[in-house]
């Protein structure tokens, strides 16, 4: 996989991190679930990029 495609995948995962993090915070009202959500997305994005 070339570098532009890897960067594109990371950008595509950036949108759910920002929007989804706000939704998770609005639902739970705490930062702990937001951090867990973002770490899970980071692991998935890392797995896709490292292929």
mmCIF entry with sequence, helices, sheets and N, C-alpha, C, O atoms, coordinates in Angstrom:
data_MODEL
# 
_entry.id   MODEL 
# 
_entity.id                         1 
_entity.type                       polymer 
_entity.pdbx_number_of_molecules   1 
# 
_entity_poly.entity_id                      1 
_entity_poly.type                           'polypeptide(L)' 
_entity_poly.nstd_linkage                   no 
_entity_poly.nstd_monomer                   no 
_entity_poly.pdbx_seq_one_letter_code       
;(UNK)(UNK)(UNK)(UNK)(UNK)(UNK)(UNK)(UNK)(UNK)(UNK)(UNK)(UNK)(UNK)(UNK)(UNK)(UNK)
(UNK)(UNK)(UNK)(UNK)(UNK)(UNK)(UNK)(UNK)(UNK)(UNK)(UNK)(UNK)(UNK)(UNK)(UNK)(UNK)
(UNK)(UNK)(UNK)(UNK)(UNK)(UNK)(UNK)(UNK)(UNK)(UNK)(UNK)(UNK)(UNK)(UNK)(UNK)(UNK)
(UNK)(UNK)(UNK)
;
_entity_poly.pdbx_seq_one_letter_code_can   XXXXXXXXXXXXXXXXXXXXXXXXXXXXXXXXXXXXXXXXXXXXXXXXXXX 
_entity_poly.pdbx_strand_id                 A 
# 
loop_
_entity_poly_seq.entity_id 
_entity_poly_seq.num 
_entity_poly_seq.mon_id 
_entity_poly_seq.hetero 
1 1  UNK n 
1 2  UNK n 
1 3  UNK n 
1 4  UNK n 
1 5  UNK n 
1 6  UNK n 
1 7  UNK n 
1 8  UNK n 
1 9  UNK n 
1 10 UNK n 
1 11 UNK n 
1 12 UNK n 
1 13 UNK n 
1 14 UNK n 
1 15 UNK n 
1 16 UNK n 
1 17 UNK n 
1 18 UNK n 
1 19 UNK n 
1 20 UNK n 
1 21 UNK n 
1 22 UNK n 
1 23 UNK n 
1 24 UNK n 
1 25 UNK n 
1 26 UNK n 
1 27 UNK n 
1 28 UNK n 
1 29 UNK n 
1 30 UNK n 
1 31 UNK n 
1 32 UNK n 
1 33 UNK n 
1 34 UNK n 
1 35 UNK n 
1 36 UNK n 
1 37 UNK n 
1 38 UNK n 
1 39 UNK n 
1 40 UNK n 
1 41 UNK n 
1 42 UNK n 
1 43 UNK n 
1 44 UNK n 
1 45 UNK n 
1 46 UNK n 
1 47 UNK n 
1 48 UNK n 
1 49 UNK n 
1 50 UNK n 
1 51 UNK n 
# 
_struct_asym.id          A 
_struct_asym.entity_id   1 
# 
loop_
_struct_conf.conf_type_id 
_struct_conf.id 
_struct_conf.pdbx_PDB_helix_id 
_struct_conf.beg_label_comp_id 
_struct_conf.beg_label_asym_id 
_struct_conf.beg_label_seq_id 
_struct_conf.pdbx_beg_PDB_ins_code 
_struct_conf.end_label_comp_id 
_struct_conf.end_label_asym_id 
_struct_conf.end_label_seq_id 
_struct_conf.pdbx_end_PDB_ins_code 
_struct_conf.beg_auth_comp_id 
_struct_conf.beg_auth_asym_id 
_struct_conf.beg_auth_seq_id 
_struct_conf.end_auth_comp_id 
_struct_conf.end_auth_asym_id 
_struct_conf.end_auth_seq_id 
_struct_conf.pdbx_PDB_helix_class 
_struct_conf.details 
_struct_conf.pdbx_PDB_helix_length 
HELX_P HELX_P1 AA1 UNK A 3  ? UNK A 28 ? UNK A 3  UNK A 28 1 ? 26 
HELX_P HELX_P2 AA2 UNK A 31 ? UNK A 49 ? UNK A 31 UNK A 49 1 ? 19 
# 
_struct_conf_type.id          HELX_P 
_struct_conf_type.criteria    ? 
_struct_conf_type.reference   ? 
# 
loop_
_atom_site.group_PDB 
_atom_site.id 
_atom_site.type_symbol 
_atom_site.label_atom_id 
_atom_site.label_alt_id 
_atom_site.label_comp_id 
_atom_site.label_asym_id 
_atom_site.label_entity_id 
_atom_site.label_seq_id 
_atom_site.pdbx_PDB_ins_code 
_atom_site.Cartn_x 
_atom_site.Cartn_y 
_atom_site.Cartn_z 
_atom_site.occupancy 
_atom_site.B_iso_or_equiv 
_atom_site.pdbx_formal_charge 
_atom_site.auth_seq_id 
_atom_site.auth_comp_id 
_atom_site.auth_asym_id 
_atom_site.auth_atom_id 
_atom_site.pdbx_PDB_model_num 
ATOM 1   N N  . UNK A 1 1  ? 0.855   -1.166 0.000  1.00 0.00 ? 1  UNK A N  1 
ATOM 2   C CA . UNK A 1 1  ? 0.000   0.000  0.000  1.00 0.00 ? 1  UNK A CA 1 
ATOM 3   C C  . UNK A 1 1  ? 0.904   1.233  0.000  1.00 0.00 ? 1  UNK A C  1 
ATOM 4   O O  . UNK A 1 1  ? 1.858   1.309  0.774  1.00 0.00 ? 1  UNK A O  1 
ATOM 5   N N  . UNK A 1 2  ? 0.604   2.181  -0.858 1.00 0.00 ? 2  UNK A N  1 
ATOM 6   C CA . UNK A 1 2  ? 1.445   3.361  -0.955 1.00 0.00 ? 2  UNK A CA 1 
ATOM 7   C C  . UNK A 1 2  ? 1.090   4.408  0.117  1.00 0.00 ? 2  UNK A C  1 
ATOM 8   O O  . UNK A 1 2  ? 0.051   4.319  0.770  1.00 0.00 ? 2  UNK A O  1 
ATOM 9   N N  . UNK A 1 3  ? 1.959   5.379  0.276  1.00 0.00 ? 3  UNK A N  1 
ATOM 10  C CA . UNK A 1 3  ? 1.831   6.365  1.344  1.00 0.00 ? 3  UNK A CA 1 
ATOM 11  C C  . UNK A 1 3  ? 0.572   7.227  1.205  1.00 0.00 ? 3  UNK A C  1 
ATOM 12  O O  . UNK A 1 3  ? -0.098  7.456  2.212  1.00 0.00 ? 3  UNK A O  1 
ATOM 13  N N  . UNK A 1 4  ? 0.215   7.714  0.016  1.00 0.00 ? 4  UNK A N  1 
ATOM 14  C CA . UNK A 1 4  ? -1.021  8.516  -0.070 1.00 0.00 ? 4  UNK A CA 1 
ATOM 15  C C  . UNK A 1 4  ? -2.272  7.746  0.351  1.00 0.00 ? 4  UNK A C  1 
ATOM 16  O O  . UNK A 1 4  ? -3.182  8.310  0.959  1.00 0.00 ? 4  UNK A O  1 
ATOM 17  N N  . UNK A 1 5  ? -2.309  6.465  0.027  1.00 0.00 ? 5  UNK A N  1 
ATOM 18  C CA . UNK A 1 5  ? -3.472  5.667  0.438  1.00 0.00 ? 5  UNK A CA 1 
ATOM 19  C C  . UNK A 1 5  ? -3.512  5.512  1.953  1.00 0.00 ? 5  UNK A C  1 
ATOM 20  O O  . UNK A 1 5  ? -4.589  5.572  2.547  1.00 0.00 ? 5  UNK A O  1 
ATOM 21  N N  . UNK A 1 6  ? -2.368  5.315  2.583  1.00 0.00 ? 6  UNK A N  1 
ATOM 22  C CA . UNK A 1 6  ? -2.310  5.202  4.046  1.00 0.00 ? 6  UNK A CA 1 
ATOM 23  C C  . UNK A 1 6  ? -2.744  6.504  4.709  1.00 0.00 ? 6  UNK A C  1 
ATOM 24  O O  . UNK A 1 6  ? -3.491  6.487  5.688  1.00 0.00 ? 6  UNK A O  1 
ATOM 25  N N  . UNK A 1 7  ? -2.281  7.620  4.182  1.00 0.00 ? 7  UNK A N  1 
ATOM 26  C CA . UNK A 1 7  ? -2.684  8.910  4.736  1.00 0.00 ? 7  UNK A CA 1 
ATOM 27  C C  . UNK A 1 7  ? -4.182  9.152  4.526  1.00 0.00 ? 7  UNK A C  1 
ATOM 28  O O  . UNK A 1 7  ? -4.845  9.733  5.385  1.00 0.00 ? 7  UNK A O  1 
ATOM 29  N N  . UNK A 1 8  ? -4.703  8.713  3.405  1.00 0.00 ? 8  UNK A N  1 
ATOM 30  C CA . UNK A 1 8  ? -6.139  8.838  3.149  1.00 0.00 ? 8  UNK A CA 1 
ATOM 31  C C  . UNK A 1 8  ? -6.962  8.049  4.149  1.00 0.00 ? 8  UNK A C  1 
ATOM 32  O O  . UNK A 1 8  ? -7.997  8.525  4.615  1.00 0.00 ? 8  UNK A O  1 
ATOM 33  N N  . UNK A 1 9  ? -6.515  6.853  4.480  1.00 0.00 ? 9  UNK A N  1 
ATOM 34  C CA . UNK A 1 9  ? -7.218  6.042  5.473  1.00 0.00 ? 9  UNK A CA 1 
ATOM 35  C C  . UNK A 1 9  ? -7.218  6.754  6.824  1.00 0.00 ? 9  UNK A C  1 
ATOM 36  O O  . UNK A 1 9  ? -8.236  6.768  7.516  1.00 0.00 ? 9  UNK A O  1 
ATOM 37  N N  . UNK A 1 10 ? -6.092  7.341  7.201  1.00 0.00 ? 10 UNK A N  1 
ATOM 38  C CA . UNK A 1 10 ? -6.027  8.046  8.482  1.00 0.00 ? 10 UNK A CA 1 
ATOM 39  C C  . UNK A 1 10 ? -6.930  9.275  8.493  1.00 0.00 ? 10 UNK A C  1 
ATOM 40  O O  . UNK A 1 10 ? -7.536  9.588  9.517  1.00 0.00 ? 10 UNK A O  1 
ATOM 41  N N  . UNK A 1 11 ? -7.024  9.974  7.364  1.00 0.00 ? 11 UNK A N  1 
ATOM 42  C CA . UNK A 1 11 ? -7.913  11.138 7.284  1.00 0.00 ? 11 UNK A CA 1 
ATOM 43  C C  . UNK A 1 11 ? -9.369  10.692 7.386  1.00 0.00 ? 11 UNK A C  1 
ATOM 44  O O  . UNK A 1 11 ? -10.170 11.330 8.070  1.00 0.00 ? 11 UNK A O  1 
ATOM 45  N N  . UNK A 1 12 ? -9.711  9.601  6.710  1.00 0.00 ? 12 UNK A N  1 
ATOM 46  C CA . UNK A 1 12 ? -11.080 9.094  6.762  1.00 0.00 ? 12 UNK A CA 1 
ATOM 47  C C  . UNK A 1 12 ? -11.440 8.683  8.178  1.00 0.00 ? 12 UNK A C  1 
ATOM 48  O O  . UNK A 1 12 ? -12.589 8.859  8.585  1.00 0.00 ? 12 UNK A O  1 
ATOM 49  N N  . UNK A 1 13 ? -10.504 8.144  8.943  1.00 0.00 ? 13 UNK A N  1 
ATOM 50  C CA . UNK A 1 13 ? -10.766 7.783  10.328 1.00 0.00 ? 13 UNK A CA 1 
ATOM 51  C C  . UNK A 1 13 ? -10.770 9.003  11.241 1.00 0.00 ? 13 UNK A C  1 
ATOM 52  O O  . UNK A 1 13 ? -11.256 8.918  12.369 1.00 0.00 ? 13 UNK A O  1 
ATOM 53  N N  . UNK A 1 14 ? -10.244 10.126 10.787 1.00 0.00 ? 14 UNK A N  1 
ATOM 54  C CA . UNK A 1 14 ? -10.232 11.331 11.608 1.00 0.00 ? 14 UNK A CA 1 
ATOM 55  C C  . UNK A 1 14 ? -11.618 11.920 11.808 1.00 0.00 ? 14 UNK A C  1 
ATOM 56  O O  . UNK A 1 14 ? -11.909 12.475 12.867 1.00 0.00 ? 14 UNK A O  1 
ATOM 57  N N  . UNK A 1 15 ? -12.466 11.806 10.814 1.00 0.00 ? 15 UNK A N  1 
ATOM 58  C CA . UNK A 1 15 ? -13.820 12.353 10.913 1.00 0.00 ? 15 UNK A CA 1 
ATOM 59  C C  . UNK A 1 15 ? -14.638 11.623 11.978 1.00 0.00 ? 15 UNK A C  1 
ATOM 60  O O  . UNK A 1 15 ? -15.260 12.292 12.803 1.00 0.00 ? 15 UNK A O  1 
ATOM 61  N N  . UNK A 1 16 ? -14.672 10.279 12.005 1.00 0.00 ? 16 UNK A N  1 
ATOM 62  C CA . UNK A 1 16 ? -15.425 9.608  13.067 1.00 0.00 ? 16 UNK A CA 1 
ATOM 63  C C  . UNK A 1 16 ? -14.849 9.862  14.466 1.00 0.00 ? 16 UNK A C  1 
ATOM 64  O O  . UNK A 1 16 ? -15.579 9.825  15.456 1.00 0.00 ? 16 UNK A O  1 
ATOM 65  N N  . UNK A 1 17 ? -13.547 10.117 14.541 1.00 0.00 ? 17 UNK A N  1 
ATOM 66  C CA . UNK A 1 17 ? -12.959 10.408 15.848 1.00 0.00 ? 17 UNK A CA 1 
ATOM 67  C C  . UNK A 1 17 ? -13.534 11.712 16.382 1.00 0.00 ? 17 UNK A C  1 
ATOM 68  O O  . UNK A 1 17 ? -13.903 11.786 17.554 1.00 0.00 ? 17 UNK A O  1 
ATOM 69  N N  . UNK A 1 18 ? -13.616 12.728 15.555 1.00 0.00 ? 18 UNK A N  1 
ATOM 70  C CA . UNK A 1 18 ? -14.096 14.031 16.004 1.00 0.00 ? 18 UNK A CA 1 
ATOM 71  C C  . UNK A 1 18 ? -15.608 14.013 16.249 1.00 0.00 ? 18 UNK A C  1 
ATOM 72  O O  . UNK A 1 18 ? -16.076 14.390 17.323 1.00 0.00 ? 18 UNK A O  1 
ATOM 73  N N  . UNK A 1 19 ? -16.354 13.575 15.253 1.00 0.00 ? 19 UNK A N  1 
ATOM 74  C CA . UNK A 1 19 ? -17.809 13.576 15.371 1.00 0.00 ? 19 UNK A CA 1 
ATOM 75  C C  . UNK A 1 19 ? -18.277 12.523 16.372 1.00 0.00 ? 19 UNK A C  1 
ATOM 76  O O  . UNK A 1 19 ? -19.110 12.806 17.234 1.00 0.00 ? 19 UNK A O  1 
ATOM 77  N N  . UNK A 1 20 ? -17.747 11.323 16.257 1.00 0.00 ? 20 UNK A N  1 
ATOM 78  C CA . UNK A 1 20 ? -18.142 10.250 17.167 1.00 0.00 ? 20 UNK A CA 1 
ATOM 79  C C  . UNK A 1 20 ? -17.741 10.527 18.605 1.00 0.00 ? 20 UNK A C  1 
ATOM 80  O O  . UNK A 1 20 ? -18.461 10.169 19.536 1.00 0.00 ? 20 UNK A O  1 
ATOM 81  N N  . UNK A 1 21 ? -16.592 11.162 18.784 1.00 0.00 ? 21 UNK A N  1 
ATOM 82  C CA . UNK A 1 21 ? -16.177 11.519 20.140 1.00 0.00 ? 21 UNK A CA 1 
ATOM 83  C C  . UNK A 1 21 ? -17.163 12.479 20.784 1.00 0.00 ? 21 UNK A C  1 
ATOM 84  O O  . UNK A 1 21 ? -17.464 12.358 21.971 1.00 0.00 ? 21 UNK A O  1 
ATOM 85  N N  . UNK A 1 22 ? -17.665 13.430 20.012 1.00 0.00 ? 22 UNK A N  1 
ATOM 86  C CA . UNK A 1 22 ? -18.676 14.350 20.541 1.00 0.00 ? 22 UNK A CA 1 
ATOM 87  C C  . UNK A 1 22 ? -19.978 13.645 20.866 1.00 0.00 ? 22 UNK A C  1 
ATOM 88  O O  . UNK A 1 22 ? -20.621 13.954 21.870 1.00 0.00 ? 22 UNK A O  1 
ATOM 89  N N  . UNK A 1 23 ? -20.369 12.705 20.032 1.00 0.00 ? 23 UNK A N  1 
ATOM 90  C CA . UNK A 1 23 ? -21.606 11.952 20.284 1.00 0.00 ? 23 UNK A CA 1 
ATOM 91  C C  . UNK A 1 23 ? -21.456 11.090 21.530 1.00 0.00 ? 23 UNK A C  1 
ATOM 92  O O  . UNK A 1 23 ? -22.360 11.038 22.364 1.00 0.00 ? 23 UNK A O  1 
ATOM 93  N N  . UNK A 1 24 ? -20.321 10.416 21.659 1.00 0.00 ? 24 UNK A N  1 
ATOM 94  C CA . UNK A 1 24 ? -20.096 9.566  22.829 1.00 0.00 ? 24 UNK A CA 1 
ATOM 95  C C  . UNK A 1 24 ? -20.074 10.422 24.096 1.00 0.00 ? 24 UNK A C  1 
ATOM 96  O O  . UNK A 1 24 ? -20.618 10.021 25.125 1.00 0.00 ? 24 UNK A O  1 
ATOM 97  N N  . UNK A 1 25 ? -19.448 11.594 24.025 1.00 0.00 ? 25 UNK A N  1 
ATOM 98  C CA . UNK A 1 25 ? -19.420 12.480 25.192 1.00 0.00 ? 25 UNK A CA 1 
ATOM 99  C C  . UNK A 1 25 ? -20.827 12.969 25.546 1.00 0.00 ? 25 UNK A C  1 
ATOM 100 O O  . UNK A 1 25 ? -21.173 13.065 26.723 1.00 0.00 ? 25 UNK A O  1 
ATOM 101 N N  . UNK A 1 26 ? -21.627 13.273 24.539 1.00 0.00 ? 26 UNK A N  1 
ATOM 102 C CA . UNK A 1 26 ? -22.994 13.725 24.799 1.00 0.00 ? 26 UNK A CA 1 
ATOM 103 C C  . UNK A 1 26 ? -23.839 12.614 25.426 1.00 0.00 ? 26 UNK A C  1 
ATOM 104 O O  . UNK A 1 26 ? -24.703 12.886 26.260 1.00 0.00 ? 26 UNK A O  1 
ATOM 105 N N  . UNK A 1 27 ? -23.591 11.370 25.027 1.00 0.00 ? 27 UNK A N  1 
ATOM 106 C CA . UNK A 1 27 ? -24.363 10.251 25.581 1.00 0.00 ? 27 UNK A CA 1 
ATOM 107 C C  . UNK A 1 27 ? -23.964 9.921  27.015 1.00 0.00 ? 27 UNK A C  1 
ATOM 108 O O  . UNK A 1 27 ? -24.825 9.666  27.856 1.00 0.00 ? 27 UNK A O  1 
ATOM 109 N N  . UNK A 1 28 ? -22.654 9.925  27.298 1.00 0.00 ? 28 UNK A N  1 
ATOM 110 C CA . UNK A 1 28 ? -22.184 9.473  28.594 1.00 0.00 ? 28 UNK A CA 1 
ATOM 111 C C  . UNK A 1 28 ? -21.792 10.610 29.534 1.00 0.00 ? 28 UNK A C  1 
ATOM 112 O O  . UNK A 1 28 ? -21.798 10.420 30.750 1.00 0.00 ? 28 UNK A O  1 
ATOM 113 N N  . UNK A 1 29 ? -21.454 11.778 29.008 1.00 0.00 ? 29 UNK A N  1 
ATOM 114 C CA . UNK A 1 29 ? -21.111 12.917 29.841 1.00 0.00 ? 29 UNK A CA 1 
ATOM 115 C C  . UNK A 1 29 ? -19.794 12.785 30.581 1.00 0.00 ? 29 UNK A C  1 
ATOM 116 O O  . UNK A 1 29 ? -19.575 13.462 31.585 1.00 0.00 ? 29 UNK A O  1 
ATOM 117 N N  . UNK A 1 30 ? -18.913 11.918 30.092 1.00 0.00 ? 30 UNK A N  1 
ATOM 118 C CA . UNK A 1 30 ? -17.626 11.686 30.736 1.00 0.00 ? 30 UNK A CA 1 
ATOM 119 C C  . UNK A 1 30 ? -16.580 11.452 29.652 1.00 0.00 ? 30 UNK A C  1 
ATOM 120 O O  . UNK A 1 30 ? -16.912 11.050 28.537 1.00 0.00 ? 30 UNK A O  1 
ATOM 121 N N  . UNK A 1 31 ? -15.324 11.702 29.981 1.00 0.00 ? 31 UNK A N  1 
ATOM 122 C CA . UNK A 1 31 ? -14.273 11.547 28.980 1.00 0.00 ? 31 UNK A CA 1 
ATOM 123 C C  . UNK A 1 31 ? -13.740 10.120 28.876 1.00 0.00 ? 31 UNK A C  1 
ATOM 124 O O  . UNK A 1 31 ? -13.116 9.772  27.873 1.00 0.00 ? 31 UNK A O  1 
ATOM 125 N N  . UNK A 1 32 ? -13.972 9.293  29.883 1.00 0.00 ? 32 UNK A N  1 
ATOM 126 C CA . UNK A 1 32 ? -13.450 7.925  29.843 1.00 0.00 ? 32 UNK A CA 1 
ATOM 127 C C  . UNK A 1 32 ? -14.006 7.129  28.653 1.00 0.00 ? 32 UNK A C  1 
ATOM 128 O O  . UNK A 1 32 ? -13.219 6.505  27.941 1.00 0.00 ? 32 UNK A O  1 
ATOM 129 N N  . UNK A 1 33 ? -15.321 7.121  28.405 1.00 0.00 ? 33 UNK A N  1 
ATOM 130 C CA . UNK A 1 33 ? -15.822 6.407  27.226 1.00 0.00 ? 33 UNK A CA 1 
ATOM 131 C C  . UNK A 1 33 ? -15.310 6.997  25.908 1.00 0.00 ? 33 UNK A C  1 
ATOM 132 O O  . UNK A 1 33 ? -15.132 6.268  24.933 1.00 0.00 ? 33 UNK A O  1 
ATOM 133 N N  . UNK A 1 34 ? -15.075 8.306  25.876 1.00 0.00 ? 34 UNK A N  1 
ATOM 134 C CA . UNK A 1 34 ? -14.551 8.942  24.673 1.00 0.00 ? 34 UNK A CA 1 
ATOM 135 C C  . UNK A 1 34 ? -13.142 8.436  24.383 1.00 0.00 ? 34 UNK A C  1 
ATOM 136 O O  . UNK A 1 34 ? -12.804 8.146  23.235 1.00 0.00 ? 34 UNK A O  1 
ATOM 137 N N  . UNK A 1 35 ? -12.329 8.331  25.417 1.00 0.00 ? 35 UNK A N  1 
ATOM 138 C CA . UNK A 1 35 ? -10.962 7.838  25.251 1.00 0.00 ? 35 UNK A CA 1 
ATOM 139 C C  . UNK A 1 35 ? -10.979 6.387  24.790 1.00 0.00 ? 35 UNK A C  1 
ATOM 140 O O  . UNK A 1 35 ? -10.197 6.006  23.919 1.00 0.00 ? 35 UNK A O  1 
ATOM 141 N N  . UNK A 1 36 ? -11.850 5.582  25.356 1.00 0.00 ? 36 UNK A N  1 
ATOM 142 C CA . UNK A 1 36 ? -11.959 4.180  24.944 1.00 0.00 ? 36 UNK A CA 1 
ATOM 143 C C  . UNK A 1 36 ? -12.376 4.085  23.478 1.00 0.00 ? 36 UNK A C  1 
ATOM 144 O O  . UNK A 1 36 ? -11.820 3.288  22.724 1.00 0.00 ? 36 UNK A O  1 
ATOM 145 N N  . UNK A 1 37 ? -13.350 4.895  23.076 1.00 0.00 ? 37 UNK A N  1 
ATOM 146 C CA . UNK A 1 37 ? -13.816 4.918  21.684 1.00 0.00 ? 37 UNK A CA 1 
ATOM 147 C C  . UNK A 1 37 ? -12.687 5.314  20.741 1.00 0.00 ? 37 UNK A C  1 
ATOM 148 O O  . UNK A 1 37 ? -12.508 4.702  19.688 1.00 0.00 ? 37 UNK A O  1 
ATOM 149 N N  . UNK A 1 38 ? -11.934 6.329  21.118 1.00 0.00 ? 38 UNK A N  1 
ATOM 150 C CA . UNK A 1 38 ? -10.856 6.796  20.253 1.00 0.00 ? 38 UNK A CA 1 
ATOM 151 C C  . UNK A 1 38 ? -9.708  5.799  20.179 1.00 0.00 ? 38 UNK A C  1 
ATOM 152 O O  . UNK A 1 38 ? -9.089  5.655  19.124 1.00 0.00 ? 38 UNK A O  1 
ATOM 153 N N  . UNK A 1 39 ? -9.413  5.112  21.271 1.00 0.00 ? 39 UNK A N  1 
ATOM 154 C CA . UNK A 1 39 ? -8.364  4.094  21.247 1.00 0.00 ? 39 UNK A CA 1 
ATOM 155 C C  . UNK A 1 39 ? -8.776  2.936  20.344 1.00 0.00 ? 39 UNK A C  1 
ATOM 156 O O  . UNK A 1 39 ? -7.949  2.408  19.599 1.00 0.00 ? 39 UNK A O  1 
ATOM 157 N N  . UNK A 1 40 ? -10.044 2.539  20.403 1.00 0.00 ? 40 UNK A N  1 
ATOM 158 C CA . UNK A 1 40 ? -10.522 1.461  19.523 1.00 0.00 ? 40 UNK A CA 1 
ATOM 159 C C  . UNK A 1 40 ? -10.410 1.865  18.048 1.00 0.00 ? 40 UNK A C  1 
ATOM 160 O O  . UNK A 1 40 ? -9.995  1.062  17.212 1.00 0.00 ? 40 UNK A O  1 
ATOM 161 N N  . UNK A 1 41 ? -10.778 3.100  17.734 1.00 0.00 ? 41 UNK A N  1 
ATOM 162 C CA . UNK A 1 41 ? -10.635 3.554  16.352 1.00 0.00 ? 41 UNK A CA 1 
ATOM 163 C C  . UNK A 1 41 ? -9.172  3.618  15.936 1.00 0.00 ? 41 UNK A C  1 
ATOM 164 O O  . UNK A 1 41 ? -8.829  3.302  14.796 1.00 0.00 ? 41 UNK A O  1 
ATOM 165 N N  . UNK A 1 42 ? -8.314  4.025  16.858 1.00 0.00 ? 42 UNK A N  1 
ATOM 166 C CA . UNK A 1 42 ? -6.879  4.078  16.569 1.00 0.00 ? 42 UNK A CA 1 
ATOM 167 C C  . UNK A 1 42 ? -6.331  2.686  16.278 1.00 0.00 ? 42 UNK A C  1 
ATOM 168 O O  . UNK A 1 42 ? -5.518  2.520  15.368 1.00 0.00 ? 42 UNK A O  1 
ATOM 169 N N  . UNK A 1 43 ? -6.766  1.688  17.035 1.00 0.00 ? 43 UNK A N  1 
ATOM 170 C CA . UNK A 1 43 ? -6.320  0.320  16.793 1.00 0.00 ? 43 UNK A CA 1 
ATOM 171 C C  . UNK A 1 43 ? -6.795  -0.188 15.430 1.00 0.00 ? 43 UNK A C  1 
ATOM 172 O O  . UNK A 1 43 ? -6.034  -0.838 14.713 1.00 0.00 ? 43 UNK A O  1 
ATOM 173 N N  . UNK A 1 44 ? -8.024  0.098  15.077 1.00 0.00 ? 44 UNK A N  1 
ATOM 174 C CA . UNK A 1 44 ? -8.552  -0.343 13.775 1.00 0.00 ? 44 UNK A CA 1 
ATOM 175 C C  . UNK A 1 44 ? -7.812  0.364  12.637 1.00 0.00 ? 44 UNK A C  1 
ATOM 176 O O  . UNK A 1 44 ? -7.432  -0.269 11.652 1.00 0.00 ? 44 UNK A O  1 
ATOM 177 N N  . UNK A 1 45 ? -7.608  1.674  12.776 1.00 0.00 ? 45 UNK A N  1 
ATOM 178 C CA . UNK A 1 45 ? -6.899  2.410  11.742 1.00 0.00 ? 45 UNK A CA 1 
ATOM 179 C C  . UNK A 1 45 ? -5.453  1.931  11.630 1.00 0.00 ? 45 UNK A C  1 
ATOM 180 O O  . UNK A 1 45 ? -4.924  1.810  10.525 1.00 0.00 ? 45 UNK A O  1 
ATOM 181 N N  . UNK A 1 46 ? -4.822  1.663  12.750 1.00 0.00 ? 46 UNK A N  1 
ATOM 182 C CA . UNK A 1 46 ? -3.456  1.153  12.732 1.00 0.00 ? 46 UNK A CA 1 
ATOM 183 C C  . UNK A 1 46 ? -3.362  -0.204 12.072 1.00 0.00 ? 46 UNK A C  1 
ATOM 184 O O  . UNK A 1 46 ? -2.406  -0.487 11.350 1.00 0.00 ? 46 UNK A O  1 
ATOM 185 N N  . UNK A 1 47 ? -4.352  -1.045 12.317 1.00 0.00 ? 47 UNK A N  1 
ATOM 186 C CA . UNK A 1 47 ? -4.366  -2.358 11.693 1.00 0.00 ? 47 UNK A CA 1 
ATOM 187 C C  . UNK A 1 47 ? -4.537  -2.253 10.169 1.00 0.00 ? 47 UNK A C  1 
ATOM 188 O O  . UNK A 1 47 ? -3.915  -3.000 9.414  1.00 0.00 ? 47 UNK A O  1 
ATOM 189 N N  . UNK A 1 48 ? -5.379  -1.326 9.735  1.00 0.00 ? 48 UNK A N  1 
ATOM 190 C CA . UNK A 1 48 ? -5.581  -1.156 8.293  1.00 0.00 ? 48 UNK A CA 1 
ATOM 191 C C  . UNK A 1 48 ? -4.363  -0.547 7.618  1.00 0.00 ? 48 UNK A C  1 
ATOM 192 O O  . UNK A 1 48 ? -4.013  -0.933 6.502  1.00 0.00 ? 48 UNK A O  1 
ATOM 193 N N  . UNK A 1 49 ? -3.724  0.387  8.275  1.00 0.00 ? 49 UNK A N  1 
ATOM 194 C CA . UNK A 1 49 ? -2.567  1.059  7.678  1.00 0.00 ? 49 UNK A CA 1 
ATOM 195 C C  . UNK A 1 49 ? -1.343  0.155  7.667  1.00 0.00 ? 49 UNK A C  1 
ATOM 196 O O  . UNK A 1 49 ? -0.526  0.238  6.751  1.00 0.00 ? 49 UNK A O  1 
ATOM 197 N N  . UNK A 1 50 ? -1.205  -0.700 8.662  1.00 0.00 ? 50 UNK A N  1 
ATOM 198 C CA . UNK A 1 50 ? -0.008  -1.534 8.768  1.00 0.00 ? 50 UNK A CA 1 
ATOM 199 C C  . UNK A 1 50 ? 0.002   -2.720 7.787  1.00 0.00 ? 50 UNK A C  1 
ATOM 200 O O  . UNK A 1 50 ? 1.020   -3.401 7.665  1.00 0.00 ? 50 UNK A O  1 
ATOM 201 N N  . UNK A 1 51 ? -1.095  -2.970 7.101  1.00 0.00 ? 51 UNK A N  1 
ATOM 202 C CA . UNK A 1 51 ? -1.137  -4.089 6.154  1.00 0.00 ? 51 UNK A CA 1 
ATOM 203 C C  . UNK A 1 51 ? -0.148  -3.924 5.051  1.00 0.00 ? 51 UNK A C  1 
ATOM 204 O O  . UNK A 1 51 ? -0.056  -4.779 4.171  1.00 0.00 ? 51 UNK A O  1 
# 
